[in-house]
Amino acid sequence: MAAVSKQRGLALIAVLWLVAALSVIATGMMQSVRTEARMTARTRDVVLASALGESAMQLALQAMVAGGKRPDRLLREQIAYAGATVDMQAMPLNGYIDLNKAPVELLQQALQVAGGLPPDGAGALAQAILERRSTPGPAGKPDFFEAPEDLLRLPGLDYPLYARIAPLVTTDAQGSGRVNPLAAPAQVLRVLASGNDAAVASIVAARDANQVGIDQSALNTAWLDPAPNDSVELTALVPLPDGGTVRVIRRYAIGSRSGDGLPWRVFYAESFFDPPAVAGQ
């Protein structure tokens, strides 16, 4: 009798272990399903928001072309479309430092101020960029930079340095190689001002207030060119119901017809999800 009771007790324990194991598996599967559902919903939100942002961009581009003007400074406006209000930013690409045309001295300054390199190291890498874009390759033409990522092909330029430099540079400005200070992001202005943060803050504040005659005396005038540019970066901030935002970034060549007949061509496209702000942060 005792043996039978012991067997029943072991059987009960085995059943309880099995039930517990099945519960763990079921819980894990439910969590996995919920995670996949959230990821699917997020992907859908990003796709829909990107489409909305691009539609708002088409309206902005139409206004530029109809007005016969190209942006010569950083511009911000709100565009209403499909029941949503989209914050739009337009920036001529000569607000960035062009790897293919910038003066070698400007490249060296960027590598020092933004990259954190000593003068000798920055100078050597700036010369390497110059040689890369000016030395004819096998086809007899210079091997221009096609994208900022091409910097990683240079000896001595590792990924941490690239990550510090990449937000400041472009390969598509198609201008003089100098920088438009009225369009340049703050980190580019910091390079032009040799790291003078106070001067950068003053210029950004005056520019955001649409002031006329902004004091640019702290910037190296040899590197400045305020001309408009046919290559423009548009950034649309599309709000999501949960408080997050989808940042839609497109770069267009205005005046270069696309395959669908539009008087502009997109040559860069990226979208990012920015989560809702956390209270107290």
C-alpha positions, 0 to 999 in steps of 0.5 A: 500500500505504501509503495502504491501511495509513493508511486501516486505521489511521484506521478502527481509530482511528474504531472505538476512538473509537466503542467509547470513546463507547459505553462512556461512554454505557453507564456513564452509563446504568448510573449513572442506573439505579442512581441511580433504583433508589436513589431508588425504594428511598428513596421506598419506605422513606419511605412504609413508615416513614411508615405505621409511624409513623402506626400508632404514633401511632394507638396513642398517640392512643388512649391519650390519648383513653382516659385522658381527658387532653391532654398539658400538656408535652413527652412522650417514649415508645417504642412497639412496633409491627409488630416495630419500636420507634418513638421518639415525642414528643408536644407540645401546640401551645401550646408554639409561638408562635401568630401569631393570638393571641400578644401583640404584645409576644411577637411583637416579642420573637420577631422580635428574639431569633430573627429578629435584627431591631432593636427598631424593625424587630421592633416594626413587623413585630409591629404588621403581624402584629397588623393582619393578624389583627385587621382585617376583610377583604372578608367582614367577618372578620379575615384570620387566618394559615392557615399560617406561610407567610402571613408571607411576604405581609407587606411587609418580611418576606423568606425568610431572616427567615421561615426563622428564625421559622417553626420557632417559630410555629404558627397552630393552637394554639387556646388563650390565645395564651400559651406552655406552657413545659413544651412549648416547644422550646428556641428558643421558650424562648430567646425567653421568656427574652430570649436567656438561653441558660443559663436555657434549658439549665437548664429543658430539662435539668430538664424532660427529667428530669421534675423538679417545680417547675422554676425558670421565673423567667428567663421572662416570666410574662406570656407563659406558660400551662401549660394542656393543649391539644387540638391536639397535634404527634406526631413519630415516629422510625422507624429504617431498616436503613441506619442512617437515620431517617424523621421522621414529623410529624403534627398532630391536633385531638383531640376533632374527629372525622374523616371516618372517625369517629375522635375526632381529625383530622389537619390537618398531615402531613410526613415527612423522611428523616434520613441515617445519622450519619457517623462522627467527626461 
